[in-house]
């Protein structure tokens, strides 16, 4: 995956291999030129975020942990009351962490009158306030948002998605440029020849490291795209619509007189709930409503008891925001204290806030094969599936990708002509055999529409503005 010049090839003429090579090199150059700054951001933020549990434990240890005690914990309702008394009068509770770990503090999230949310940490045994953290502005949340959208919202998300898609082109064309055309040699192809000097040694490191890291790069792209702003959102909607996640338990339909009160909740999705981590497979599913609004609403401690009887001990509990809302208990990988992900325990439980009935119960076993595969990919992508080894592997791939971007830039800088971009020479008469590569790229453009539009723009620019330089 190189941005600078490979070994010299003959100019256009009768050599089909030469023209194919130069066309691929040109696309590789443009892909690298666009991807390089975004790839550096993705690599750095990814390498940091994968160690989120350790970093947050280091930064906020006094808030996240307490001395384990044999005495009973205070009721969650009482803990929420303590927090409410310390916050502005209009602050409203939105979620609470429930943990079976005796050394874990209790986190209560409140929405403030300003619209922001704050996490308040308490000692579950004494009710002592341990500290507060902004939900939106805490360090690792910012790192994640930079990784996803550069803190630019939807447009930033689209840019990062484009960068990920163009990395597919960079990897594919890079492998094609690396592919041996004559006799295969381990030295120079799988192992670098470190006796080289100058730009040649940078090229060798880039070439060899690129082929080794290409598998990891492809995995990162394909496992990260389901979370992307455009393609990922639509892919998730299609998978959900196709019945990817079927509820194990569904309550009866509500009485007709309750329908009007539920209209304001009918379009709420799981990803709209005030939960730090929502399983991808259920993110686009509709949040059900409570059906028995004539009864007295349950308190939070009654709901925790119901969830415990259903086998849930550690989870985040989203509180109903409206009279027709439900309590939602959700366990997902990466929820703060989970360094190792137990996918089989992933679960979403919706509880009627009046009757306590289970409205919907979704488990990992209920997901279809696509959702299971994406869930596994996400856990591996975020370093959560097999503990520290998974984190170290992800960080190593991220840093290797950063090295690819740096070596590519150095090679380009060393060979760039004065007052010129230094793009490979354009091929005036592409050989018929290049059609196969055009088909591959067209297929990618169809699968990833944002990428397809950008490829058309690049092709038009290359055709209209650089034709005379061929």
C-alpha positions as a Markdown table, in Angstrom:
| # | Residue | x | y | z |
|---|---|---|---|---|
| 1 | Unk | 0.0 | 0.0 | 0.0 |
| 2 | Unk | 2.3 | 2.7 | -1.2 |
| 3 | Unk | 1.9 | 6.3 | -2.2 |
| 4 | Unk | 5.3 | 6.7 | -3.8 |
| 5 | Unk | 7.0 | 5.3 | -6.8 |
| 6 | Unk | 7.6 | 1.5 | -7.2 |
| 7 | Unk | 10.4 | 0.2 | -9.4 |
| 8 | Unk | 10.5 | 1.9 | -12.8 |
| 9 | Unk | 8.3 | 0.4 | -15.5 |
| 10 | Unk | 8.5 | 0.9 | -19.2 |
| 11 | Unk | 6.5 | 3.8 | -20.7 |
| 12 | Unk | 3.2 | 3.3 | -22.5 |
| 13 | Unk | 3.6 | 1.3 | -25.6 |
| 14 | Unk | 3.2 | -2.4 | -26.5 |
| 15 | Unk | 3.6 | -3.6 | -22.9 |
| 16 | Unk | 0.2 | -4.4 | -21.5 |
| 17 | Unk | 1.7 | -5.2 | -18.1 |
| 18 | Unk | 3.3 | -1.8 | -18.0 |
| 19 | Unk | 0.1 | 0.0 | -18.7 |
| 20 | Unk | -1.9 | -2.1 | -16.2 |
| 21 | Unk | 0.7 | -1.5 | -13.6 |
| 22 | Unk | 0.7 | 2.3 | -14.1 |
| 23 | Unk | -3.1 | 2.5 | -14.0 |
| 24 | Unk | -3.2 | 0.6 | -10.7 |
| 25 | Unk | -0.4 | 2.7 | -9.3 |
| 26 | Unk | -2.2 | 5.9 | -10.3 |
| 27 | Unk | -5.4 | 4.8 | -8.4 |
| 28 | Unk | -3.2 | 3.7 | -5.5 |
| 29 | Unk | -1.6 | 7.1 | -5.4 |
| 30 | Unk | -4.9 | 9.0 | -5.4 |
| 31 | Unk | -6.4 | 6.6 | -2.8 |
| 32 | Unk | -3.3 | 7.1 | -0.5 |
| 33 | Unk | -3.3 | 10.8 | -1.0 |
| 34 | Unk | -6.9 | 11.1 | 0.2 |
| 35 | Unk | -6.7 | 8.4 | 2.9 |
| 36 | Unk | -3.4 | 9.2 | 4.5 |
| 37 | Unk | -4.5 | 12.0 | 6.9 |
| 38 | Unk | -7.7 | 10.2 | 7.9 |
| 39 | Unk | -5.9 | 6.9 | 8.3 |
| 40 | Unk | -3.4 | 8.5 | 10.7 |
| 41 | Unk | -6.4 | 9.9 | 12.8 |
| 42 | Unk | -8.1 | 6.5 | 12.7 |
| 43 | Unk | -4.9 | 4.7 | 13.7 |
| 44 | Unk | -4.0 | 7.0 | 16.6 |
| 45 | Unk | -7.5 | 7.2 | 18.1 |
| 46 | Unk | -8.1 | 3.5 | 17.6 |
| 47 | Unk | -4.9 | 2.6 | 19.3 |
| 48 | Unk | -5.9 | 4.8 | 22.3 |
| 49 | Unk | -9.6 | 3.8 | 22.5 |
| 50 | Unk | -8.9 | 0.1 | 22.5 |
| 51 | Unk | -7.5 | 0.5 | 26.0 |
| 52 | Unk | -10.5 | 2.5 | 27.2 |
| 53 | Unk | -11.1 | 0.2 | 30.3 |
| 54 | Unk | -7.5 | 0.6 | 31.5 |
| 55 | Unk | -7.3 | 4.3 | 30.8 |
| 56 | Unk | -10.6 | 5.1 | 32.5 |
| 57 | Unk | -9.7 | 2.9 | 35.5 |
| 58 | Unk | -6.5 | 4.9 | 35.8 |
| 59 | Unk | -8.1 | 8.3 | 35.4 |
| 60 | Unk | -11.2 | 7.7 | 37.4 |
| 61 | Unk | -10.3 | 4.9 | 39.8 |
| 62 | Unk | -11.6 | 6.8 | 42.9 |
| 63 | Unk | -15.0 | 7.2 | 41.2 |
| 64 | Unk | -15.3 | 3.8 | 39.5 |
| 65 | Unk | -14.3 | 1.6 | 42.5 |
| 66 | Unk | -15.1 | 1.3 | 46.1 |
| 67 | Unk | -14.0 | -1.0 | 48.9 |
| 68 | Unk | -16.0 | -4.2 | 48.8 |
| 69 | Unk | -18.3 | -4.6 | 51.8 |
| 70 | Unk | -20.4 | -7.4 | 53.2 |
| 71 | Unk | -23.2 | -5.0 | 54.2 |
| 72 | Unk | -26.2 | -4.7 | 52.0 |
| 73 | Unk | -26.3 | -2.0 | 49.3 |
| 74 | Unk | -28.6 | 0.9 | 49.5 |
| 75 | Unk | -31.8 | 0.8 | 47.4 |
| 76 | Unk | -31.4 | 2.3 | 43.9 |
| 77 | Unk | -34.3 | 4.6 | 44.5 |
| 78 | Unk | -32.5 | 6.0 | 47.5 |
| 79 | Unk | -29.3 | 6.4 | 45.6 |
| 80 | Unk | -31.2 | 8.3 | 42.8 |
| 81 | Unk | -32.7 | 10.5 | 45.5 |
| 82 | Unk | -29.2 | 11.4 | 46.9 |
| 83 | Unk | -28.1 | 12.4 | 43.4 |
| 84 | Unk | -31.2 | 14.4 | 42.7 |
| 85 | Unk | -30.6 | 16.4 | 45.8 |
| 86 | Unk | -27.1 | 17.4 | 44.7 |
| 87 | Unk | -28.1 | 18.4 | 41.1 |
| 88 | Unk | -30.3 | 21.3 | 39.7 |
| 89 | Unk | -34.0 | 20.8 | 40.4 |
| 90 | Unk | -34.8 | 20.1 | 36.7 |
| 91 | Unk | -32.2 | 17.4 | 36.3 |
| 92 | Unk | -33.9 | 14.1 | 35.4 |
| 93 | Unk | -32.5 | 10.5 | 35.8 |
| 94 | Unk | -32.1 | 8.6 | 32.6 |
| 95 | Unk | -30.1 | 5.5 | 33.4 |
| 96 | Unk | -28.4 | 3.6 | 36.2 |
| 97 | Unk | -25.7 | 1.0 | 36.2 |
| 98 | Unk | -26.4 | -2.3 | 37.9 |
| 99 | Unk | -23.4 | -4.5 | 38.8 |
| 100 | Unk | -22.8 | -7.8 | 40.5 |
| 101 | Unk | -19.2 | -6.6 | 41.3 |
| 102 | Unk | -19.0 | -5.7 | 45.0 |
| 103 | Unk | -16.1 | -3.3 | 44.4 |
| 104 | Unk | -17.9 | -1.4 | 41.7 |
| 105 | Unk | -19.5 | 2.0 | 42.3 |
| 106 | Unk | -23.0 | 2.9 | 41.1 |
| 107 | Unk | -23.3 | 5.2 | 38.1 |
| 108 | Unk | -26.4 | 7.3 | 37.8 |
| 109 | Unk | -26.8 | 9.4 | 34.6 |
| 110 | Unk | -29.0 | 12.5 | 34.8 |
| 111 | Unk | -30.0 | 14.9 | 32.0 |
| 112 | Unk | -29.3 | 18.5 | 33.0 |
| 113 | Unk | -31.5 | 21.5 | 32.1 |
| 114 | Unk | -28.8 | 22.5 | 29.6 |
| 115 | Unk | -29.5 | 19.3 | 27.6 |
| 116 | Unk | -26.1 | 17.7 | 28.4 |
| 117 | Unk | -25.9 | 14.6 | 30.6 |
| 118 | Unk | -23.7 | 13.9 | 33.6 |
| 119 | Unk | -22.7 | 10.7 | 35.2 |
| 120 | Unk | -22.7 | 10.7 | 39.0 |
| 121 | Unk | -20.8 | 8.0 | 40.9 |
| 122 | Unk | -21.9 | 6.9 | 44.4 |
| 123 | Unk | -20.7 | 4.4 | 47.0 |
| 124 | Unk | -23.6 | 1.8 | 46.9 |
| 125 | Unk | -23.1 | 1.0 | 50.5 |
| 126 | Unk | -22.9 | 4.4 | 52.1 |
| 127 | Unk | -24.5 | 6.7 | 49.4 |
| 128 | Unk | -21.4 | 8.9 | 49.4 |
| 129 | Unk | -21.0 | 11.0 | 46.3 |
| 130 | Unk | -17.7 | 10.1 | 44.6 |
| 131 | Unk | -17.7 | 12.5 | 41.7 |
| 132 | Unk | -19.2 | 13.4 | 38.4 |
| 133 | Unk | -18.2 | 13.2 | 34.8 |
| 134 | Unk | -19.7 | 14.7 | 31.7 |
| 135 | Unk | -21.2 | 12.0 | 29.4 |
| 136 | Unk | -20.5 | 14.0 | 26.2 |
| 137 | Unk | -17.2 | 15.5 | 27.1 |
| 138 | Unk | -15.3 | 12.9 | 29.0 |
| 139 | Unk | -11.9 | 12.0 | 27.4 |
| 140 | Unk | -12.6 | 8.6 | 25.9 |
| 141 | Unk | -16.0 | 9.8 | 24.5 |
| 142 | Unk | -14.1 | 12.5 | 22.7 |
| 143 | Unk | -11.5 | 10.0 | 21.4 |
| 144 | Unk | -14.3 | 7.8 | 20.1 |
| 145 | Unk | -16.1 | 10.7 | 18.4 |
| 146 | Unk | -12.9 | 11.8 | 16.7 |
| 147 | Unk | -12.5 | 8.3 | 15.5 |
| 148 | Unk | -16.0 | 8.2 | 14.1 |
| 149 | Unk | -16.6 | 11.7 | 12.8 |
| 150 | Unk | -13.7 | 14.1 | 13.7 |
| 151 | Unk | -16.2 | 15.9 | 16.0 |
| 152 | Unk | -17.9 | 17.3 | 12.8 |
| 153 | Unk | -21.2 | 15.4 | 13.1 |
| 154 | Unk | -22.8 | 13.9 | 10.0 |
| 155 | Unk | -20.3 | 15.4 | 7.5 |
| 156 | Unk | -17.4 | 14.2 | 9.5 |
| 157 | Unk | -18.9 | 10.7 | 9.7 |
| 158 | Unk | -19.3 | 10.7 | 5.9 |
| 159 | Unk | -15.6 | 11.7 | 5.5 |
| 160 | Unk | -14.4 | 9.0 | 7.7 |
| 161 | Unk | -16.6 | 6.5 | 5.9 |
| 162 | Unk | -15.2 | 7.6 | 2.6 |
| 163 | Unk | -11.7 | 7.2 | 4.0 |
| 164 | Unk | -12.4 | 3.7 | 5.1 |
| 165 | Unk | -13.9 | 2.7 | 1.7 |
| 166 | Unk | -11.0 | 4.2 | -0.2 |
| 167 | Unk | -8.6 | 2.3 | 2.0 |
| 168 | Unk | -10.2 | -0.8 | 0.4 |
| 169 | Unk | -8.9 | 0.5 | -3.0 |
| 170 | Unk | -5.5 | 1.4 | -1.5 |
| 171 | Unk | -5.2 | -2.1 | 0.0 |
| 172 | Unk | -6.4 | -3.9 | -3.2 |
| 173 | Unk | -4.2 | -1.9 | -5.6 |
| 174 | Unk | -1.3 | -2.2 | -3.1 |
| 175 | Unk | -1.5 | -6.0 | -3.1 |
| 176 | Unk | -1.6 | -5.9 | -6.9 |
| 177 | Unk | 1.5 | -3.7 | -7.1 |
| 178 | Unk | 3.3 | -6.0 | -4.7 |
| 179 | Unk | 2.3 | -9.2 | -6.5 |
| 180 | Unk | 5.4 | -11.0 | -7.9 |
| 181 | Unk | 5.6 | -10.8 | -11.7 |
| 182 | Unk | 8.6 | -13.0 | -12.2 |
| 183 | Unk | 10.5 | -15.2 | -9.7 |
| 184 | Unk | 9.2 | -14.9 | -6.1 |
| 185 | Unk | 11.8 | -13.9 | -3.5 |
| 186 | Unk | 11.2 | -13.9 | 0.3 |
| 187 | Unk | 13.7 | -11.0 | 0.7 |
| 188 | Unk | 12.1 | -7.9 | -0.6 |
| 189 | Unk | 8.6 | -9.4 | -0.7 |
| 190 | Unk | 8.0 | -10.9 | 2.8 |
| 191 | Unk | 11.1 | -9.6 | 4.6 |
| 192 | Unk | 12.7 | -6.2 | 4.0 |
| 193 | Unk | 16.3 | -5.9 | 2.7 |
| 194 | Unk | 17.6 | -3.5 | 5.4 |
| 195 | Unk | 20.9 | -3.0 | 3.6 |
| 196 | Unk | 19.3 | -0.5 | 1.3 |
| 197 | Unk | 19.8 | 3.2 | 1.7 |
| 198 | Unk | 17.8 | 6.4 | 1.1 |
| 199 | Unk | 14.3 | 6.2 | -0.4 |
| 200 | Unk | 14.8 | 2.5 | -1.3 |
| 201 | Unk | 14.8 | 1.4 | 2.4 |
| 202 | Unk | 11.6 | 3.4 | 3.0 |
| 203 | Unk | 10.0 | 1.7 | 0.0 |
| 204 | Unk | 11.1 | -1.7 | 1.2 |
| 205 | Unk | 9.6 | -1.2 | 4.7 |
| 206 | Unk | 6.4 | 0.2 | 3.2 |
| 207 | Unk | 6.1 | -2.7 | 0.7 |
| 208 | Unk | 6.8 | -5.5 | 3.1 |
| 209 | Unk | 4.9 | -4.1 | 6.1 |
| 210 | Unk | 2.0 | -3.3 | 3.8 |
| 211 | Unk | 1.4 | -6.9 | 2.7 |
| 212 | Unk | 1.6 | -8.2 | 6.3 |
| 213 | Unk | -0.8 | -5.6 | 7.6 |
| 214 | Unk | -3.3 | -5.8 | 4.7 |
| 215 | Unk | -5.3 | -8.6 | 6.3 |
| 216 | Unk | -5.7 | -6.6 | 9.5 |
| 217 | Unk | -6.6 | -3.5 | 7.6 |
| 218 | Unk | -9.3 | -5.3 | 5.7 |
| 219 | Unk | -10.7 | -6.7 | 8.9 |
| 220 | Unk | -10.7 | -3.3 | 10.6 |
| 221 | Unk | -12.5 | -1.7 | 7.6 |
| 222 | Unk | -15.2 | -4.4 | 7.2 |
| 223 | Unk | -15.9 | -4.7 | 11.0 |
| 224 | Unk | -16.0 | -0.9 | 11.4 |
| 225 | Unk | -18.2 | 0.0 | 8.4 |
| 226 | Unk | -21.4 | -1.4 | 10.1 |
| 227 | Unk | -21.1 | 1.5 | 12.5 |
| 228 | Unk | -20.5 | 4.2 | 9.8 |
| 229 | Unk | -22.8 | 7.2 | 9.4 |
| 230 | Unk | -24.3 | 6.4 | 6.0 |
| 231 | Unk | -23.7 | 2.9 | 4.8 |
| 232 | Unk | -23.6 | 1.4 | 8.3 |
| 233 | Unk | -26.9 | 3.1 | 9.3 |
| 234 | Unk | -28.7 | 1.8 | 6.2 |
| 235 | Unk | -27.1 | -1.6 | 6.4 |
| 236 | Unk | -28.3 | -1.9 | 10.0 |
| 237 | Unk | -31.8 | -0.9 | 9.0 |
| 238 | Unk | -31.9 | -3.5 | 6.2 |
| 239 | Unk | -30.7 | -6.2 | 8.5 |
| 240 | Unk | -33.2 | -5.3 | 11.2 |
| 241 | Unk | -36.0 | -5.1 | 8.6 |
| 242 | Unk | -35.1 | -8.5 | 7.3 |
| 243 | Unk | -35.8 | -9.9 | 10.8 |
| 244 | Unk | -32.2 | -10.1 | 12.1 |
| 245 | Unk | -33.3 | -9.9 | 15.7 |
| 246 | Unk | -36.5 | -11.7 | 16.7 |
| 247 | Unk | -37.9 | -11.2 | 20.2 |
| 248 | Unk | -38.1 | -14.2 | 22.5 |
| 249 | Unk | -41.0 | -12.8 | 24.4 |
| 250 | Unk | -43.5 | -10.3 | 23.0 |
| 251 | Unk | -46.4 | -9.0 | 25.1 |
| 252 | Unk | -49.9 | -8.8 | 23.8 |
| 253 | Unk | -51.0 | -5.7 | 21.8 |
| 254 | Unk | -52.1 | -2.8 | 24.0 |
| 255 | Unk | -55.7 | -1.8 | 24.4 |
| 256 | Unk | -57.1 | 0.6 | 21.8 |
| 257 | Unk | -57.5 | 3.4 | 24.3 |
| 258 | Unk | -53.8 | 3.3 | 25.1 |
| 259 | Unk | -52.7 | 3.8 | 21.5 |
| 260 | Unk | -52.9 | 7.6 | 21.4 |
| 261 | Unk | -50.7 | 7.9 | 24.5 |
| 262 | Unk | -48.1 | 5.7 | 22.7 |
| 263 | Unk | -47.9 | 7.6 | 19.4 |
| 264 | Unk | -45.0 | 9.8 | 20.7 |
| 265 | Unk | -42.9 | 6.6 | 21.4 |
| 266 | Unk | -43.7 | 4.6 | 18.3 |
| 267 | Unk | -40.6 | 5.6 | 16.4 |
| 268 | Unk | -38.0 | 5.4 | 19.2 |
| 269 | Unk | -35.1 | 3.1 | 18.4 |
| 270 | Unk | -32.8 | 1.3 | 20.9 |
| 271 | Unk | -30.0 | 3.6 | 19.7 |
| 272 | Unk | -32.0 | 6.6 | 20.9 |
| 273 | Unk | -32.0 | 5.4 | 24.5 |
| 274 | Unk | -29.7 | 7.0 | 27.1 |
| 275 | Unk | -27.3 | 4.0 | 27.1 |
| 276 | Unk | -23.6 | 4.2 | 26.7 |
| 277 | Unk | -23.4 | 0.9 | 24.7 |
| 278 | Unk | -26.2 | -0.7 | 22.7 |
| 279 | Unk | -25.7 | -4.0 | 20.9 |
| 280 | Unk | -25.4 | -3.4 | 17.1 |
| 281 | Unk | -28.0 | -6.1 | 16.4 |
| 282 | Unk | -30.7 | -4.3 | 18.3 |
| 283 | Unk | -29.7 | -0.7 | 17.7 |
| 284 | Unk | -32.3 | -0.1 | 14.9 |
| 285 | Unk | -35.1 | -2.1 | 16.6 |
| 286 | Unk | -38.1 | -0.2 | 17.8 |
| 287 | Unk | -38.4 | 0.3 | 21.6 |
| 288 | Unk | -41.8 | -1.2 | 22.7 |
| 289 | Unk | -44.2 | 0.6 | 25.0 |
| 290 | Unk | -45.8 | -0.2 | 28.3 |
| 291 | Unk | -49.3 | -1.6 | 28.0 |
| 292 | Unk | -50.9 | -1.3 | 31.4 |
| 293 | Unk | -50.9 | 2.5 | 32.0 |
| 294 | Unk | -53.9 | 2.4 | 34.3 |
| 295 | Unk | -51.8 | 0.8 | 37.1 |
| 296 | Unk | -49.3 | 2.3 | 39.5 |
| 297 | Unk | -45.8 | 2.6 | 38.0 |
| 298 | Unk | -43.2 | 0.3 | 39.5 |
| 299 | Unk | -40.2 | 1.8 | 41.2 |
| 300 | Unk | -36.6 | 1.1 | 40.1 |
| 301 | Unk | -35.9 | -1.4 | 42.8 |
| 302 | Unk | -38.9 | -3.5 | 41.8 |
| 303 | Unk | -37.6 | -3.5 | 38.2 |
| 304 | Unk | -34.1 | -4.6 | 39.3 |
| 305 | Unk | -35.6 | -7.5 | 41.2 |
| 306 | Unk | -37.6 | -8.5 | 38.1 |
| 307 | Unk | -34.4 | -8.4 | 36.0 |
| 308 | Unk | -32.5 | -10.4 | 38.6 |
| 309 | Unk | -35.3 | -13.1 | 38.5 |
| 310 | Unk | -34.7 | -13.2 | 34.7 |
| 311 | Unk | -31.0 | -13.9 | 35.2 |
| 312 | Unk | -29.6 | -10.4 | 34.6 |
| 313 | Unk | -27.0 | -9.3 | 37.2 |
| 314 | Unk | -24.8 | -6.7 | 35.5 |
| 315 | Unk | -26.3 | -4.3 | 33.0 |
| 316 | Unk | -27.3 | -0.7 | 32.2 |
| 317 | Unk | -30.9 | 0.2 | 33.0 |
| 318 | Unk | -32.5 | 2.9 | 30.9 |
| 319 | Unk | -35.4 | 4.5 | 32.7 |
| 320 | Unk | -38.7 | 5.3 | 31.0 |
| 321 | Unk | -38.8 | 9.0 | 29.8 |
| 322 | Unk | -42.5 | 9.1 | 29.2 |
| 323 | Unk | -45.7 | 7.6 | 30.6 |
| 324 | Unk | -45.8 | 5.0 | 27.8 |
| 325 | Unk | -42.1 | 4.1 | 28.0 |
| 326 | Unk | -40.5 | 0.9 | 29.3 |
| 327 | Unk | -37.5 | 0.0 | 31.5 |
| 328 | Unk | -34.7 | -1.3 | 29.3 |
| 329 | Unk | -32.0 | -3.5 | 30.8 |
| 330 | Unk | -29.1 | -3.9 | 28.4 |
| 331 | Unk | -25.8 | -5.8 | 28.5 |
| 332 | Unk | -23.4 | -5.1 | 25.7 |
| 333 | Unk | -19.7 | -5.6 | 25.2 |
| 334 | Unk | -17.6 | -2.6 | 26.2 |
| 335 | Unk | -19.9 | -1.3 | 28.9 |
| 336 | Unk | -17.1 | 0.1 | 31.1 |
| 337 | Unk | -16.2 | -2.8 | 33.4 |
| 338 | Unk | -16.2 | -5.5 | 30.7 |
| 339 | Unk | -12.7 | -6.0 | 29.4 |
| 340 | Unk | -13.5 | -9.4 | 28.0 |
| 341 | Unk | -16.7 | -9.8 | 26.1 |
| 342 | Unk | -19.1 | -12.6 | 26.7 |
| 343 | Unk | -21.2 | -12.5 | 23.6 |
| 344 | Unk | -23.6 | -15.3 | 24.7 |
| 345 | Unk | -24.6 | -13.1 | 27.7 |
| 346 | Unk | -25.4 | -10.1 | 25.5 |
| 347 | Unk | -29.0 | -9.3 | 26.2 |
| 348 | Unk | -31.7 | -6.6 | 25.9 |
| 349 | Unk | -34.7 | -6.8 | 28.2 |
| 350 | Unk | -37.7 | -4.4 | 27.9 |
| 351 | Unk | -39.9 | -4.3 | 31.0 |
| 352 | Unk | -43.4 | -2.8 | 31.3 |
| 353 | Unk | -43.1 | 0.0 | 33.8 |
| 354 | Unk | -46.6 | -0.7 | 35.3 |
| 355 | Unk | -47.1 | -4.4 | 35.2 |
| 356 | Unk | -43.5 | -5.6 | 35.3 |
| 357 | Unk | -44.2 | -7.9 | 32.4 |
| 358 | Unk | -41.4 | -8.7 | 29.9 |
| 359 | Unk | -42.4 | -6.9 | 26.7 |
| 360 | Unk | -39.4 | -8.1 | 24.7 |
| 361 | Unk | -36.4 | -10.2 | 25.5 |
| 362 | Unk | -33.6 | -10.3 | 22.9 |
| 363 | Unk | -30.5 | -12.5 | 23.4 |
| 364 | Unk | -27.5 | -13.2 | 21.3 |
| 365 | Unk | -29.0 | -16.6 | 20.3 |
| 366 | Unk | -31.9 | -14.7 | 18.8 |
| 367 | Unk | -29.8 | -12.8 | 16.3 |
| 368 | Unk | -29.6 | -14.1 | 12.7 |
| 369 | Unk | -26.2 | -15.1 | 11.3 |
| 370 | Unk | -25.5 | -11.6 | 9.9 |
| 371 | Unk | -26.1 | -9.9 | 13.2 |
| 372 | Unk | -24.0 | -12.5 | 15.0 |
| 373 | Unk | -21.1 | -12.0 | 12.6 |
| 374 | Unk | -21.2 | -8.2 | 12.9 |
| 375 | Unk | -21.4 | -8.5 | 16.7 |
| 376 | Unk | -18.4 | -10.7 | 16.8 |
| 377 | Unk | -16.5 | -8.4 | 14.4 |
| 378 | Unk | -17.3 | -5.3 | 16.5 |
| 379 | Unk | -16.1 | -7.1 | 19.7 |
| 380 | Unk | -12.8 | -8.0 | 18.0 |
| 381 | Unk | -12.5 | -4.6 | 16.4 |
| 382 | Unk | -12.7 | -2.9 | 19.8 |
| 383 | Unk | -10.4 | -5.4 | 21.5 |
| 384 | Unk | -13.1 | -6.8 | 23.8 |
| 385 | Unk | -13.4 | -10.4 | 22.7 |
| 386 | Unk | -10.4 | -12.2 | 24.3 |
| 387 | Unk | -9.0 | -9.7 | 26.7 |
| 388 | Unk | -5.6 | -8.0 | 26.8 |
| 389 | Unk | -4.3 | -10.1 | 23.9 |
| 390 | Unk | -7.1 | -8.7 | 21.7 |
| 391 | Unk | -6.3 | -5.2 | 22.7 |
| 392 | Unk | -2.6 | -5.5 | 22.0 |
| 393 | Unk | -3.3 | -7.1 | 18.6 |
| 394 | Unk | -5.7 | -4.2 | 17.6 |
| 395 | Unk | -3.2 | -1.6 | 18.8 |
| 396 | Unk | -0.4 | -3.3 | 16.9 |
| 397 | Unk | -2.5 | -3.3 | 13.6 |
| 398 | Unk | -3.4 | 0.4 | 14.2 |
| 399 | Unk | 0.2 | 1.4 | 14.8 |
| 400 | Unk | 1.3 | -0.6 | 11.7 |
| 401 | Unk | -1.3 | 1.3 | 9.6 |
| 402 | Unk | 0.1 | 4.6 | 11.0 |
| 403 | Unk | 3.5 | 3.4 | 9.9 |
| 404 | Unk | 2.2 | 2.7 | 6.4 |
| 405 | Unk | 0.9 | 6.3 | 6.2 |
| 406 | Unk | 4.1 | 7.8 | 7.5 |
| 407 | Unk | 6.4 | 5.7 | 5.2 |
| 408 | Unk | 4.1 | 6.5 | 2.2 |
| 409 | Unk | 4.3 | 10.2 | 2.9 |
| 410 | Unk | 8.1 | 10.1 | 3.3 |
| 411 | Unk | 8.6 | 8.3 | 0.0 |
| 412 | Unk | 6.3 | 10.8 | -1.7 |
| 413 | Unk | 8.2 | 13.7 | -0.1 |
| 414 | Unk | 11.6 | 12.4 | -1.2 |
| 415 | Unk | 10.5 | 11.8 | -4.9 |
| 416 | Unk | 8.1 | 14.7 | -5.4 |
| 417 | Unk | 8.9 | 17.0 | -8.4 |
| 418 | Unk | 9.1 | 20.7 | -7.8 |
| 419 | Unk | 5.8 | 22.5 | -8.4 |
| 420 | Unk | 4.0 | 19.2 | -9.1 |
| 421 | Unk | 1.8 | 16.7 | -7.2 |
| 422 | Unk | 4.0 | 13.9 | -8.4 |
| 423 | Unk | 1.2 | 11.6 | -9.5 |
| 424 | Unk | 2.1 | 8.6 | -11.7 |
| 425 | Unk | 1.9 | 9.3 | -15.4 |
| 426 | Unk | -1.6 | 8.9 | -16.9 |
| 427 | Unk | -2.1 | 6.0 | -19.4 |
| 428 | Unk | -3.6 | 7.4 | -22.6 |
| 429 | Unk | -4.7 | 4.0 | -24.0 |
| 430 | Unk | -5.7 | 1.6 | -21.2 |
| 431 | Unk | -5.4 | -2.1 | -22.3 |
| 432 | Unk | -8.5 | -4.2 | -22.5 |
| 433 | Unk | -7.3 | -6.4 | -19.5 |
| 434 | Unk | -7.9 | -3.4 | -17.1 |
| 435 | Unk | -11.6 | -4.0 | -17.5 |
| 436 | Unk | -11.5 | -6.6 | -14.8 |
| 437 | Unk | -10.2 | -4.0 | -12.3 |
| 438 | Unk | -12.8 | -1.5 | -13.4 |
| 439 | Unk | -15.5 | -4.1 | -12.7 |
| 440 | Unk | -14.1 | -4.7 | -9.2 |
| 441 | Unk | -14.2 | -0.9 | -8.5 |
| 442 | Unk | -17.7 | -0.5 | -10.0 |
| 443 | Unk | -18.9 | -3.3 | -7.7 |
| 444 | Unk | -17.4 | -1.5 | -4.7 |
| 445 | Unk | -19.1 | 1.7 | -5.8 |
| 446 | Unk | -22.4 | -0.1 | -6.0 |
| 447 | Unk | -22.1 | -1.7 | -2.6 |
| 448 | Unk | -20.8 | 1.6 | -1.0 |
| 449 | Unk | -22.7 | 4.4 | -2.7 |
| 450 | Unk | -20.7 | 7.3 | -1.1 |
| 451 | Unk | -17.6 | 5.7 | -2.4 |
| 452 | Unk | -19.2 | 5.2 | -5.8 |
| 453 | Unk | -20.0 | 8.9 | -6.1 |
| 454 | Unk | -16.5 | 9.9 | -5.1 |
| 455 | Unk | -14.9 | 7.5 | -7.6 |
| 456 | Unk | -16.9 | 9.0 | -10.4 |
| 457 | Unk | -15.7 | 12.5 | -9.2 |
| 458 | Unk | -12.1 | 11.3 | -9.2 |
| 459 | Unk | -12.5 | 9.7 | -12.6 |
| 460 | Unk | -14.0 | 12.8 | -14.1 |
| 461 | Unk | -11.3 | 15.0 | -12.7 |
| 462 | Unk | -8.6 | 12.7 | -13.9 |
| 463 | Unk | -10.2 | 12.6 | -17.4 |
| 464 | Unk | -11.0 | 16.2 | -17.8 |
| 465 | Unk | -8.1 | 17.9 | -16.1 |
| 466 | Unk | -5.2 | 15.6 | -16.7 |
| 467 | Unk | -5.9 | 14.3 | -20.2 |
| 468 | Unk | -3.4 | 16.6 | -21.8 |
| 469 | Unk | -0.6 | 15.4 | -19.5 |
| 470 | Unk | -0.9 | 11.8 | -20.6 |
